[in-house]
Amino acid sequence: MGPACARLIDELGYDPGDGLPELPDAAAARRLGRGLARGAIVAARVAGQPVAVARLGSGRLVVVTDACPHDGGRISDGFVDGERLVCARHGWELEARDGRCERACKLRE
């Protein structure tokens, strides 16, 4: 990585070449999610902010901030378990409501 790329990453807070889709708004994130199968989760950015787009077991689509409230790990690196999102870093199960992860339900054993 050259100095110009390193400076961009430092100033923007992310690597613009990391392959994540850049979406203009939450409606675009929901459109992205239309093609997701139940239990699928993908990473994207909405207006520069990282989000996780997931299709829950019920078929409900959620768009949440892509950061675990426990320690900031990427939710999109985890998986969907029924109606919950599971963080890959420490196995925290998270309920997704109103576009946010409301609480850690339990630590997966």
Residue frames as a rotation matrix with the C-alpha (Angstrom) as fourth column:
MET 1
0.592 0.806 0.000 0.00
0.806 -0.592 0.000 0.00
0.000 0.000 -1.000 0.00
GLY 2
-0.289 -0.709 0.644 1.39
0.698 -0.616 -0.365 3.36
0.655 0.343 0.673 -1.00
PRO 3
-0.865 -0.133 -0.485 1.44
0.464 -0.581 -0.669 6.54
-0.193 -0.803 0.564 1.09
ALA 4
-0.777 0.629 0.018 -1.49
-0.552 -0.695 0.461 8.10
0.302 0.348 0.887 -0.82
CYS 5
-0.069 0.757 -0.649 -3.67
-0.012 0.650 0.760 5.05
0.998 0.060 -0.036 -0.13
ALA 6
-0.403 -0.157 -0.902 -2.65
0.845 0.314 -0.432 4.98
0.351 -0.936 0.007 3.54
ARG 7
-0.991 0.039 -0.125 -3.54
0.010 -0.931 -0.366 8.68
-0.131 -0.364 0.922 3.85
LEU 8
-0.450 0.882 -0.139 -6.97
-0.547 -0.149 0.823 8.08
0.705 0.447 0.550 2.27
ILE 9
-0.022 0.414 -0.910 -7.67
0.483 0.802 0.353 5.23
0.875 -0.432 -0.217 4.69
ASP 10
-0.691 -0.308 -0.654 -6.58
0.723 -0.273 -0.635 7.43
0.017 -0.911 0.411 7.60
GLU 11
-0.954 0.292 -0.069 -8.73
-0.291 -0.956 -0.022 10.40
-0.073 -0.001 0.997 6.49
LEU 12
-0.318 0.888 -0.332 -11.82
-0.632 0.063 0.773 8.46
0.707 0.455 0.541 5.39
GLY 13
-0.188 0.204 0.961 -11.76
-0.909 0.334 -0.249 5.84
-0.372 -0.920 0.123 8.13
TYR 14
0.512 0.305 0.803 -12.07
-0.016 0.938 -0.346 2.98
-0.859 0.164 0.485 5.65
ASP 15
-0.669 -0.728 0.152 -10.40
0.063 0.148 0.987 1.58
-0.741 0.669 -0.053 2.57
PRO 16
0.047 0.758 -0.651 -12.36
-0.736 -0.415 -0.536 2.86
-0.676 0.503 0.538 -0.44
GLY 17
-0.187 -0.184 -0.965 -11.08
-0.889 0.450 0.087 -0.12
0.418 0.874 -0.248 -2.41
ASP 18
-0.734 -0.171 0.657 -12.31
-0.560 0.700 -0.444 -2.77
-0.384 -0.694 -0.609 0.04
GLY 19
-0.926 0.319 -0.200 -15.07
0.055 0.639 0.767 -3.94
0.373 0.700 -0.609 -2.30
LEU 20
-0.552 0.782 -0.288 -18.05
0.597 0.130 -0.792 -3.00
-0.582 -0.609 -0.539 -0.11
PRO 21
-0.173 0.561 0.810 -20.99
0.849 -0.332 0.411 -1.58
0.500 0.758 -0.419 -2.01
GLU 22
-0.926 -0.070 -0.372 -21.44
0.244 -0.861 -0.446 2.15
-0.289 -0.504 0.814 -1.33
LEU 23
-0.239 0.937 0.253 -25.16
0.924 0.139 0.357 2.89
0.300 0.319 -0.899 -1.10
PRO 24
-0.591 -0.036 0.806 -26.72
0.104 -0.994 0.032 6.37
0.800 0.103 0.591 -1.03
ASP 25
-0.333 0.553 0.764 -29.38
-0.897 -0.436 -0.075 5.66
0.291 -0.710 0.641 1.61
ALA 26
-0.614 0.136 0.777 -31.20
-0.457 0.741 -0.491 3.03
-0.643 -0.657 -0.393 3.69
ALA 27
0.533 0.839 -0.110 -33.73
-0.548 0.244 -0.800 2.48
-0.644 0.487 0.590 0.89
ALA 28
0.328 -0.515 -0.792 -30.89
-0.830 0.244 -0.502 1.37
0.452 0.822 -0.347 -1.37
ALA 29
-0.732 -0.577 0.362 -29.70
-0.681 0.610 -0.405 -1.01
0.013 -0.543 -0.839 1.39
ARG 30
-0.090 0.788 0.609 -33.19
-0.416 0.526 -0.742 -2.53
-0.905 -0.320 0.280 1.53
ARG 31
0.710 0.296 -0.639 -33.12
-0.696 0.158 -0.700 -2.96
-0.107 0.942 0.318 -2.26
LEU 32
-0.293 -0.892 -0.345 -29.77
-0.842 0.411 -0.349 -4.73
0.453 0.189 -0.871 -1.92
GLY 33
-0.732 -0.013 0.682 -31.37
-0.541 0.619 -0.569 -7.03
-0.414 -0.786 -0.460 0.66
ARG 34
0.292 0.927 -0.234 -34.26
-0.893 0.176 -0.415 -8.05
-0.343 0.330 0.879 -1.60
GLY 35
0.402 -0.191 -0.895 -32.11
-0.628 0.654 -0.422 -10.73
0.666 0.732 0.143 -3.17
LEU 36
-0.611 -0.685 0.397 -30.86
-0.750 0.340 -0.568 -12.17
0.254 -0.644 -0.722 0.12
ALA 37
-0.093 0.511 -0.855 -31.98
0.089 0.859 0.504 -15.62
0.992 -0.030 -0.125 1.17
ARG 38
0.853 0.393 0.344 -33.22
-0.325 -0.114 0.939 -16.17
0.408 -0.912 0.030 4.71
GLY 39
0.834 -0.543 -0.100 -30.25
0.396 0.463 0.793 -16.33
-0.384 -0.701 0.601 7.04
ALA 40
0.184 -0.789 0.586 -27.94
0.898 -0.108 -0.427 -14.32
0.400 0.605 0.689 4.77
ILE 41
0.744 -0.057 -0.666 -25.97
0.332 -0.833 0.442 -11.26
-0.580 -0.550 -0.601 5.85
VAL 42
0.261 -0.667 0.698 -23.83
0.888 -0.119 -0.445 -8.86
0.380 0.736 0.561 3.79
ALA 43
-0.109 -0.407 -0.907 -21.72
0.661 -0.711 0.240 -5.81
-0.743 -0.573 0.347 4.49
ALA 44
0.211 0.130 0.969 -22.22
0.844 -0.525 -0.114 -2.45
0.493 0.841 -0.220 2.75
ARG 45
-0.768 -0.345 -0.540 -21.85
0.562 -0.768 -0.307 1.26
-0.309 -0.539 0.783 3.41
VAL 46
0.346 0.852 0.393 -24.67
0.904 -0.416 0.104 3.80
0.252 0.319 -0.914 3.52
ALA 47
0.855 -0.057 0.515 -23.48
-0.025 -0.997 -0.069 7.37
0.518 0.046 -0.854 3.09
GLY 48
0.020 -0.983 0.182 -19.99
-0.503 -0.168 -0.848 6.27
0.864 -0.074 -0.498 4.20
GLN 49
-0.116 -0.003 0.993 -21.17
-0.980 0.163 -0.114 4.43
-0.161 -0.987 -0.022 7.34
PRO 50
-0.864 -0.247 -0.438 -20.69
-0.346 0.924 0.162 0.64
0.365 0.292 -0.884 7.57
VAL 51
0.039 0.917 0.398 -23.94
-0.976 0.120 -0.182 -1.36
-0.215 -0.381 0.899 7.75
ALA 52
-0.952 -0.125 0.281 -24.92
-0.081 0.983 0.162 -5.01
-0.296 0.131 -0.946 7.83
VAL 53
-0.165 0.904 -0.395 -27.92
-0.980 -0.105 0.169 -6.01
0.111 0.415 0.903 5.70
ALA 54
-0.959 -0.187 0.212 -29.50
-0.237 0.940 -0.243 -9.26
-0.154 -0.284 -0.946 6.89
ARG 55
-0.100 0.927 -0.361 -32.51
-0.652 0.213 0.728 -11.42
0.752 0.308 0.583 6.09
LEU 56
-0.494 -0.041 0.868 -33.74
-0.835 0.301 -0.461 -12.94
-0.242 -0.953 -0.183 9.38
GLY 57
-0.961 0.078 0.267 -35.22
0.093 0.995 0.043 -16.42
-0.262 0.066 -0.963 9.70
SER 58
-0.114 0.991 -0.074 -38.76
0.381 -0.025 -0.924 -14.99
-0.917 -0.134 -0.375 9.49
GLY 59
0.064 0.063 0.996 -37.87
0.995 -0.078 -0.059 -13.33
0.074 0.995 -0.068 6.19
ARG 60
0.921 0.264 -0.285 -37.76
0.317 -0.936 0.156 -9.85
-0.225 -0.234 -0.946 7.74
LEU 61
0.240 -0.840 0.488 -35.02
0.704 -0.195 -0.683 -7.64
0.668 0.507 0.544 6.32
VAL 62
0.845 -0.046 -0.533 -32.91
0.400 -0.608 0.686 -5.53
-0.356 -0.793 -0.495 8.71
VAL 63
0.315 -0.785 0.533 -30.24
0.399 -0.400 -0.825 -2.92
0.861 0.473 0.188 8.12
VAL 64
0.931 -0.032 -0.364 -28.09
0.350 -0.208 0.913 -2.29
-0.105 -0.978 -0.183 11.21
THR 65
0.589 -0.807 0.051 -24.89
-0.806 -0.591 -0.046 -0.49
0.067 -0.014 -0.998 12.03
ASP 66
0.698 -0.362 -0.619 -22.07
0.023 0.874 -0.485 -2.93
0.716 0.324 0.618 11.28
ALA 67
-0.468 -0.818 0.335 -20.56
-0.411 -0.135 -0.902 -2.82
0.782 -0.560 -0.273 14.76
CYS 68
0.052 0.426 -0.903 -21.23
0.636 0.683 0.359 -5.10
0.770 -0.593 -0.235 17.71
PRO 69
0.628 0.222 0.746 -22.17
-0.315 -0.804 0.504 -3.07
0.711 -0.552 -0.435 20.80
HIS 70
0.913 -0.326 -0.246 -19.88
0.395 0.552 0.734 -5.34
-0.104 -0.767 0.633 22.81
ASP 71
0.185 -0.929 -0.321 -16.56
0.347 -0.243 0.906 -4.33
-0.919 -0.279 0.277 21.27
GLY 72
0.222 -0.035 -0.975 -17.14
-0.619 -0.777 -0.112 -2.97
-0.754 0.628 -0.194 17.77
GLY 73
-0.707 -0.445 0.550 -16.54
0.077 0.724 0.685 -6.16
-0.703 0.527 -0.477 15.79
ARG 74
-0.722 0.423 -0.548 -18.25
-0.687 -0.345 0.639 -6.35
0.081 0.838 0.540 12.40
ILE 75
-0.036 0.825 0.564 -21.75
-0.537 0.460 -0.707 -7.84
-0.843 -0.328 0.427 12.65
SER 76
0.640 0.326 -0.696 -21.52
-0.765 0.184 -0.617 -8.75
-0.073 0.927 0.367 8.96
ASP 77
-0.420 -0.825 -0.379 -18.67
-0.783 0.540 -0.308 -11.17
0.459 0.167 -0.873 9.75
GLY 78
-0.684 0.237 0.690 -21.12
-0.465 0.587 -0.663 -13.16
-0.562 -0.774 -0.291 11.88
PHE 79
-0.892 0.432 -0.133 -24.28
0.174 0.600 0.781 -15.00
0.417 0.674 -0.610 10.96
VAL 80
-0.275 0.903 0.332 -28.05
-0.866 -0.382 0.322 -15.05
0.417 -0.199 0.887 11.36
ASP 81
-0.953 0.092 -0.290 -29.62
0.201 0.904 -0.376 -17.46
0.228 -0.417 -0.880 13.84
GLY 82
-0.179 0.969 -0.170 -33.40
0.980 0.160 -0.120 -17.26
-0.089 -0.188 -0.978 13.55
GLU 83
0.741 0.525 0.420 -34.36
0.540 -0.837 0.094 -13.71
0.400 0.157 -0.903 14.52
ARG 84
0.801 -0.515 -0.304 -30.96
-0.001 -0.509 0.861 -12.79
-0.598 -0.689 -0.409 15.96
LEU 85
0.688 -0.718 -0.107 -27.62
-0.298 -0.146 -0.943 -11.70
0.661 0.681 -0.314 14.59
VAL 86
0.886 -0.447 -0.125 -24.57
0.362 0.499 0.787 -13.45
-0.289 -0.743 0.604 16.03
CYS 87
0.685 -0.710 -0.162 -21.24
-0.727 -0.681 -0.088 -11.64
-0.048 0.178 -0.983 16.24
ALA 88
0.738 -0.446 -0.507 -18.33
0.056 0.789 -0.612 -13.73
0.673 0.423 0.607 14.97
ARG 89
-0.100 -0.902 0.420 -15.80
-0.479 -0.327 -0.815 -12.30
0.872 -0.283 -0.399 17.42
HIS 90
-0.866 -0.240 0.438 -17.25
-0.491 0.243 -0.837 -13.44
0.095 -0.940 -0.329 20.75
GLY 91
-0.782 0.563 -0.266 -20.54
0.452 0.807 0.380 -15.12
0.429 0.177 -0.886 19.83
TRP 92
-0.786 0.543 -0.296 -22.83
-0.038 -0.520 -0.854 -12.43
-0.617 -0.660 0.429 21.20
GLU 93
-0.440 0.755 0.486 -26.43
0.891 0.298 0.343 -12.83
0.114 0.584 -0.804 20.06
LEU 94
-0.908 0.063 -0.415 -28.07
0.020 -0.981 -0.193 -9.54
-0.419 -0.183 0.889 19.17
GLU 95
0.044 0.967 0.250 -31.72
0.810 0.112 -0.576 -8.63
-0.585 0.228 -0.778 18.61
ALA 96
-0.914 -0.318 0.253 -32.19
0.406 -0.675 0.617 -6.38
-0.026 0.666 0.745 15.61
ARG 97
0.175 0.977 -0.119 -34.97
0.946 -0.200 -0.254 -3.77
-0.272 -0.069 -0.960 15.93
ASP 98
0.898 0.341 -0.280 -35.52
0.283 -0.932 -0.227 -0.40
-0.338 0.124 -0.933 14.37
GLY 99
0.775 -0.606 0.181 -32.18
0.030 -0.250 -0.968 -0.51
0.631 0.755 -0.175 12.54
ARG 100
0.028 -0.793 0.608 -30.09
-0.886 -0.302 -0.353 -0.99
0.463 -0.529 -0.711 15.69
CYS 101
-0.222 -0.121 -0.968 -28.81
0.323 0.927 -0.190 -3.87
0.920 -0.355 -0.166 17.75
GLU 102
0.501 0.600 0.624 -30.79
-0.331 -0.533 0.779 -3.29
0.800 -0.596 -0.068 20.93
ARG 103
0.438 -0.319 0.841 -29.07
-0.875 0.065 0.480 -5.61
-0.207 -0.946 -0.250 23.38
ALA 104
-0.600 -0.612 -0.515 -26.82
-0.621 0.762 -0.183 -8.59
0.504 0.210 -0.838 23.77
CYS 105
0.471 0.876 -0.106 -29.13
-0.648 0.425 0.632 -11.49
0.598 -0.229 0.768 24.52
LYS 106
0.852 -0.280 0.443 -26.58
-0.196 0.614 0.765 -13.99
-0.486 -0.738 0.468 25.74
LEU 107
-0.126 -0.945 -0.302 -23.07
-0.946 0.023 0.322 -15.21
-0.298 0.327 -0.897 25.15
ARG 108
0.711 0.347 -0.612 -23.13
-0.584 0.775 -0.239 -18.27
0.391 0.528 0.754 22.89
GLU 109
0.399 -0.549 0.734 -21.45
-0.580 0.469 0.666 -21.29
-0.711 -0.691 -0.131 24.43
